[in-house]
């Protein structure tokens, strides 16, 4: 009989269940192709983990680094989540397509099922694939998902064989898990209704009923109340299907580990998109108060635990040697992102972006330069590092090449095959890098050019957007923190880089 993990009473029962699931020492069939696991953290900054100099101790992630290859110049494609995920899975810059900004929780699927994703390409190479965790790429047709029926198109129409996802983010409704095409544990007598336009019926909201909140809003996040937390958007119904925030990490770790166990005798691809350390930060009691940096630091500990559960599963099944594990983040760090959780007040000397300027939403490097660790014991030297220039948009072409595949016509137009750099065989990655945060920048060699943009240079609540009405030019070799704009001193270089950026935009 299949255990319903959403009905297990208490978070610790979930942790126990995971431990028991890992007890198997079954022998596995060796394959010539490596298993591939991408662990994609959410809002984790370059300086947030101890392997990159952070104050929060992350032994499991550090172990990945000590057993693999750490990159100092690895980038997401965007400083926000939806476009970074779009680019990673499609090999195409999200800014090339309208409707790929931060998606509402009821957005239709923004990927084209007629175009191949990483999962499609790896499927052609014989891989079974799964996505577990935060999706945030829309679900259903253009008129919207049928939350009470089959929810499609979605991951299964994009090449994945299995999916267990949060439809959007933890701070957006609907606050339920979707397994393949259906909401988990949904009672048909209590259907779900979702709106991003107006409250539904007479349900309380965070705005009108702040006394019902256990986590107060600092801005927004004051619409539907689920588990005592205000969310973005409104929903009613589905009481039996609602997630428990404290259990999300454990549920996702269990689902990821069971997929690995169920597919141990064949090549598999797992895309594990964690919710941590995105808001609302409501870590399990196992981690509360343990970081000394408040719940944001505690959520980093929970993320590290998740990484440990996956790597322990691989170890226990004898799969680690021939499994390529990629650990990274969708964008840089953010402190106050909608909730009063003392992320700023308890920061201390910890620097979430490390030596970088900016963070989530920012055009500066702190927005997209993120931790990137690659481990593959069968092919990558342990404890090595690289300053090769890497973009997550290149995962598509690189993994395709690794498994003997070629992207089809029209697939992955912005993805480059840099598998030699990713595996440490080459010290050179791509020769230039495009980053996105409302507008675009291009980095080439030591120089970074940010095109002029309308809007504020800074946002409130400790967010620095980095926009300027004039051109910006920084020498990253001499000024990694991007403190000195050298555009006026180097007009010809500004002109050259601007032209190269326009060339890429026109492709």
C-alpha positions in Angstrom: 0.0 0.0 0.0 1.4 3.4 -1.0 2.0 5.7 2.0 0.3 9.1 1.7 3.1 11.4 3.0 0.8 14.4 3.3 -1.2 12.5 5.9 1.8 11.6 8.1 1.3 13.4 11.4 4.1 15.7 12.2 7.3 16.8 10.5 9.5 14.3 12.3 7.6 11.4 10.9 8.5 12.6 7.5 12.2 12.7 8.5 12.0 9.2 9.9 10.4 8.0 6.7 13.1 9.5 4.6 15.8 7.8 6.7 14.1 4.4 6.4 13.8 4.9 2.6 17.5 5.2 2.4 18.3 1.9 4.1 18.4 -0.1 0.9 21.8 -1.2 -0.4 20.6 -2.7 -3.6 23.1 -3.3 -6.3 22.8 -1.2 -9.4 23.5 -1.7 -13.1 26.5 0.3 -14.3 25.8 2.5 -17.3 28.1 4.3 -19.7 26.0 7.4 -19.4 26.1 9.3 -16.1 23.0 9.9 -14.1 22.3 13.7 -13.9 21.0 15.6 -10.9 20.4 19.3 -10.9 19.7 20.8 -7.5 18.4 24.3 -8.0 18.3 26.4 -4.9 16.1 29.5 -4.7 17.4 33.0 -3.9 20.7 31.6 -2.6 23.5 34.2 -2.8 27.1 33.7 -3.8 28.2 34.2 -0.2 25.4 32.3 1.5 27.2 28.9 1.9 30.4 28.2 3.8 32.0 26.7 0.7 32.0 30.2 -0.7 33.0 31.9 2.5 29.6 32.4 4.1 28.9 32.4 7.9 26.3 29.7 7.7 27.8 26.2 8.0 26.7 24.0 5.1 28.6 20.7 5.4 26.6 18.8 2.8 27.1 21.4 0.1 30.7 21.8 1.2 31.1 18.1 0.7 29.9 18.5 -2.9 32.6 21.1 -3.3 35.3 19.0 -1.7 34.4 16.1 -4.0 33.9 18.1 -7.1 34.5 21.4 -9.0 33.5 24.8 -7.7 33.1 27.7 -10.1 33.8 31.3 -9.2 32.1 32.8 -12.2 28.9 30.8 -12.7 25.7 32.7 -13.6 22.0 32.3 -13.8 20.6 34.0 -16.8 18.3 36.4 -14.9 18.2 38.0 -11.5 14.7 36.6 -10.9 13.3 33.1 -10.8 10.9 32.4 -13.6 13.2 33.6 -16.4 16.2 31.8 -15.0 14.2 28.5 -14.9 12.9 29.1 -18.4 16.4 29.6 -19.8 17.8 26.6 -17.9 15.2 24.2 -19.3 15.0 25.5 -22.8 18.5 26.9 -23.6 16.8 30.1 -24.7 17.1 33.5 -23.0 13.7 34.3 -21.5 13.9 37.9 -22.5 13.4 36.8 -26.1 9.8 35.8 -25.3 7.0 37.9 -23.9 5.3 36.6 -20.7 8.4 35.2 -19.1 8.6 37.6 -16.2 7.9 36.5 -12.6 4.8 34.4 -13.2 1.6 34.6 -11.1 0.4 31.4 -9.5 -2.4 30.9 -12.1 -0.3 31.6 -15.2 -0.7 29.2 -18.1 2.3 27.2 -19.2 4.9 29.6 -20.6 7.1 26.9 -22.3 6.1 25.6 -25.7 5.4 21.9 -25.6 6.4 21.8 -29.3 9.9 22.8 -28.5 12.4 20.4 -26.8 13.6 20.9 -23.3 16.5 19.3 -21.5 14.2 16.5 -20.4 13.2 15.8 -24.0 16.8 15.7 -25.2 17.9 13.4 -22.4 14.8 11.2 -22.9 16.1 10.6 -26.5 19.3 9.4 -24.9 17.4 6.8 -22.8 17.0 8.8 -19.6 14.0 8.7 -17.2 13.4 12.2 -15.9 11.6 13.9 -13.1 11.0 17.4 -11.8 10.5 17.8 -8.1 9.9 21.1 -6.3 9.2 24.6 -7.3 8.0 24.9 -10.9 6.9 28.6 -11.4 6.7 28.3 -15.2 2.9 28.2 -15.4 0.5 25.3 -15.8 -2.4 24.6 -18.2 -3.7 26.2 -21.4 -3.9 29.9 -22.0 -7.3 30.1 -20.4 -5.9 28.8 -17.2 -5.4 25.5 -15.3 -8.3 23.3 -14.2 -7.2 22.9 -10.6 -10.0 20.4 -9.9 -9.3 18.2 -12.9 -6.3 17.3 -15.1 -3.7 20.1 -14.9 -2.0 20.1 -18.3 0.0 21.0 -20.3 2.7 20.9 -17.7 6.0 19.1 -17.1 4.8 15.8 -18.5 4.2 17.5 -21.8 7.7 18.9 -21.7 9.6 15.6 -21.6 9.5 14.7 -17.9 8.3 11.3 -17.0 7.3 12.3 -13.4 6.6 15.5 -11.6 5.8 16.5 -8.1 5.7 20.2 -7.9 4.7 23.4 -6.2 2.7 25.1 -9.0 4.5 28.5 -8.5 6.2 29.6 -5.3 5.6 29.2 -1.6 4.2 32.7 -1.3 1.7 32.3 -4.1 -1.6 30.4 -4.3 -2.6 27.7 -4.8 -0.7 26.2 -1.9 -0.8 22.6 -2.9 1.3 19.9 -4.5 0.6 18.8 -8.0 1.7 15.2 -8.8 1.8 14.6 -12.6 -1.6 16.0 -13.7 -3.5 16.2 -10.4 -3.5 18.0 -7.1 -2.4 15.7 -4.3 -5.1 14.8 -1.7 -7.8 17.0 -3.2 -11.3 16.3 -2.0 -13.7 16.6 -4.9 -16.3 17.8 -2.4 -14.1 20.8 -1.5 -12.9 22.1 -4.9 -10.3 24.7 -5.2 -11.0 28.2 -6.5 -8.1 30.6 -7.4 -8.1 34.2 -8.3 -5.5 36.9 -8.8 -8.0 39.6 -9.3 -10.2 39.8 -6.2 -11.0 38.1 -2.9 -13.2 35.0 -3.2 -16.5 35.0 -1.1 -15.9 36.3 2.5 -12.6 34.6 3.1 -10.3 36.5 5.5 -7.2 38.1 4.0 -3.9 39.2 5.4 -4.8 42.8 4.7 -8.1 42.8 6.5 -7.2 40.3 9.2 -3.6 40.7 10.3 -4.5 39.3 13.7 -4.8 35.8 12.0 -1.2 35.9 10.7 1.7 34.2 12.4 4.2 35.8 9.9 3.4 39.4 9.2 3.8 41.0 5.8 6.3 43.8 5.2 4.9 44.5 1.7 2.3 42.7 -0.4 1.8 39.0 0.6 -1.4 40.0 2.4 -4.1 38.3 0.4 -5.2 34.7 1.0 -4.2 33.3 4.4 -2.9 29.7 4.3 -1.4 28.1 7.5 -1.4 31.5 9.1 0.7 33.1 6.4 -0.4 35.7 3.9 0.1 34.9 0.3 -0.1 36.5 -3.1 -3.4 35.8 -4.7 -6.7 34.4 -3.4 -7.9 30.9 -3.0 -10.6 28.9 -1.3 -11.3 25.2 -0.9 -8.8 22.3 -1.0 -8.4 22.1 2.7 -7.2 18.5 2.6 -4.6 19.3 -0.1 -2.9 22.3 1.5 0.8 21.9 2.2 2.4 22.5 5.6 5.2 25.0 5.1 7.4 23.4 7.7 7.3 20.1 5.8 7.9 21.2 2.2 11.7 20.5 2.3 11.1 17.0 3.7 8.4 16.2 1.3 10.5 17.2 -1.7 13.6 15.4 -0.4 11.5 12.2 0.0 10.0 12.4 -3.5 13.4 13.1 -5.1 15.0 10.2 -3.2 12.3 7.8 -4.1 12.6 8.7 -7.8 16.3 8.0 -7.6 15.6 4.7 -5.9 12.9 3.7 -8.4 15.2 4.4 -11.3 18.6 3.1 -10.0 19.0 0.5 -12.7 18.8 3.0 -15.7 20.1 6.4 -16.5 18.0 9.1 -14.9 17.7 12.9 -14.8 16.4 14.6 -11.7 15.7 18.4 -11.7 15.2 19.1 -8.0 14.1 22.7 -7.5 14.1 23.4 -3.8 11.8 26.0 -2.2 14.6 27.1 0.1 15.5 29.8 0.7 12.6 31.7 -0.9 10.0 33.4 1.3 8.1 32.6 3.3 11.0 31.2 5.3 9.3 28.7 7.6 11.9 26.0 8.3 11.2 22.8 10.1 11.6 23.0 13.9 14.7 20.8 13.4 16.5 23.8 12.1 14.9 26.7 13.9 17.4 28.8 15.8 20.4 26.7 14.7 22.1 29.2 12.3 22.2 32.2 14.6 21.1 34.3 11.7 17.3 34.0 12.1 15.0 32.0 9.9 16.8 33.0 6.7 19.9 31.3 8.0 17.9 28.4 9.3 16.4 27.9 5.8 19.9 27.7 4.5 20.6 24.9 7.0 17.4 23.2 5.7 18.6 23.5 2.1 21.9 22.0 3.1 20.0 19.1 4.7 18.1 18.6 1.5 21.3 18.3 -0.4 22.5 15.8 2.1 19.5 13.6 1.7 19.9 13.4 -2.0 23.6 12.7 -1.8 23.1 10.1 0.9 20.6 8.3 -1.3 23.1 8.2 -4.2 25.7 6.9 -1.8 23.5 4.2 -0.3 22.6 2.9 -3.8 26.1 2.9 -5.1 25.3 5.5 -7.7 27.5 8.4 -6.6 30.6 7.6 -8.8 28.7 7.8 -12.0 26.3 10.6 -11.2 26.8 14.1 -12.4 25.4 16.5 -9.7 25.1 20.2 -10.5 24.2 22.5 -7.6 23.4 26.1 -8.2 20.8 28.9 -7.6 18.2 30.7 -9.8 19.4 34.2 -8.8 21.2 36.1 -6.1 20.1 36.8 -2.5 17.3 38.9 -1.1 16.7 39.8 2.5 13.3 41.5 2.9 11.1 40.0 0.2 7.7 40.5 1.6 7.6 39.2 5.2 8.8 40.4 8.6 11.3 37.7 9.4 14.3 39.6 10.7 16.5 38.6 7.8 18.1 42.1 7.9 18.1 42.5 11.7 19.8 39.2 12.3 22.3 39.3 9.4 25.3 40.2 11.6 28.6 40.0 9.6 27.2 37.5 7.1 27.4 38.8 3.5 24.8 36.9 1.3 26.3 38.1 -2.0 29.9 37.8 -0.7 32.2 40.4 -2.4 29.6 41.2 -5.0 27.3 44.2 -5.4 23.5 43.8 -5.6 21.3 40.7 -5.3 18.0 39.4 -6.5 16.5 41.9 -9.0 19.9 43.5 -9.6 21.9 44.2 -12.8 25.1 44.0 -10.7 26.8 40.7 -10.5 25.2 39.9 -7.2 22.0 39.3 -9.1 23.2 36.4 -11.3 26.6 35.3 -10.1 25.7 32.4 -7.9 27.2 29.3 -6.3 27.9 26.6 -8.9 29.3 23.2 -7.9 29.6 20.2 -10.2 30.5 16.8 -8.9 31.1 13.6 -10.9 33.7 11.4 -9.3 34.1 9.2 -12.4 35.3 12.2 -14.4 36.0 15.3 -12.3 38.9 15.8 -10.0 37.9 16.3 -6.3 38.4 19.7 -4.6 39.1 21.7 -7.7 38.0 25.1 -8.7 37.6 27.1 -11.9 37.1 30.7 -12.9 35.6 29.7 -16.3 32.7 31.9 -17.4 29.5 29.8 -17.2 25.9 30.5 -17.9 23.1 28.1 -16.9 21.6 28.6 -20.4 24.5 26.3 -21.5 23.3 23.4 -19.5 21.1 22.3 -22.4 23.7 22.0 -25.1 26.3 20.7 -22.7 24.3 17.9 -21.3 23.0 17.0 -24.8 26.6 16.7 -25.9 27.6 14.7 -22.9 24.9 12.1 -23.7 25.6 12.0 -27.4 22.6 14.2 -28.5 22.3 17.3 -30.6 19.7 20.0 -30.1 17.2 20.0 -33.0 16.6 22.8 -35.4 15.2 25.7 -33.4 16.1 24.2 -30.1 18.3 25.9 -27.5 19.3 28.8 -29.7 21.3 30.5 -27.0 23.0 27.4 -25.4 26.6 26.7 -26.0 28.3 23.3 -25.5 30.8 24.0 -22.6 30.8 20.5 -21.2 34.6 20.5 -21.1 34.5 23.6 -18.8 31.8 22.1 -16.6 33.8 18.9 -16.1 37.1 20.7 -15.5 38.8 19.6 -18.7 39.0 23.2 -19.9 39.6 26.4 -18.0 37.7 28.3 -20.6 33.9 28.6 -20.6 31.9 30.9 -22.9 33.7 34.0 -24.2 30.9 36.5 -23.2 27.9 36.5 -21.0 24.5 38.1 -21.1 22.6 38.8 -17.9 19.1 40.0 -17.4 17.3 42.1 -14.8 14.7 44.1 -16.6 17.4 45.3 -19.0 20.6 43.6 -20.1 24.3 43.5 -19.5 27.2 41.9 -21.4 30.4 40.7 -19.8 33.4 40.0 -22.0 36.9 39.5 -20.6 37.4 41.8 -17.6 34.7 44.2 -18.7 31.0 44.4 -18.0 28.7 46.8 -19.8 25.1 47.6 -18.6 22.9 49.2 -21.1 21.0 52.4 -20.1 17.6 51.8 -18.5 14.7 53.7 -17.2 13.7 53.3 -13.6 15.2 53.6 -10.2 18.7 52.6 -9.4 17.6 51.3 -6.1 14.4 49.8 -4.6 13.3 50.0 -1.0 14.0 47.3 1.6 17.7 46.9 0.8 17.4 46.0 -2.9 19.7 47.6 -5.4 18.4 47.3 -8.9 21.5 48.9 -10.6 19.6 50.8 -13.3 21.0 54.0 -14.7 19.9 56.4 -17.5 23.4 56.3 -18.8 25.7 53.5 -19.8 27.7 51.7 -17.1 31.0 50.0 -17.6 33.0 48.1 -14.9 36.3 46.4 -14.9 35.5 43.2 -12.9 39.2 42.2 -12.5 40.1 45.4 -10.7 36.6 46.2 -9.2 34.6 43.1 -8.6 32.1 45.1 -6.4 31.3 47.3 -9.4 31.9 50.5 -7.5 33.5 52.6 -10.3 31.6 53.3 -13.5 34.3 53.8 -16.2 32.0 54.4 -19.1 32.9 58.1 -19.6 36.6 57.2 -19.6 36.2 54.4 -22.2 33.7 55.6 -24.8 35.1 53.3 -27.6 34.8 50.2 -25.4 31.3 51.2 -24.4 30.4 51.5 -28.1 32.0 48.2 -28.9 30.3 46.2 -26.1 26.9 48.0 -26.8 27.2 46.9 -30.5 28.0 43.3 -29.4 25.0 43.3 -27.1 22.7 44.6 -29.9 24.0 41.8 -32.2 23.0 39.1 -29.7 19.6 40.8 -29.1 19.0 40.7 -32.9 19.6 37.0 -33.3 
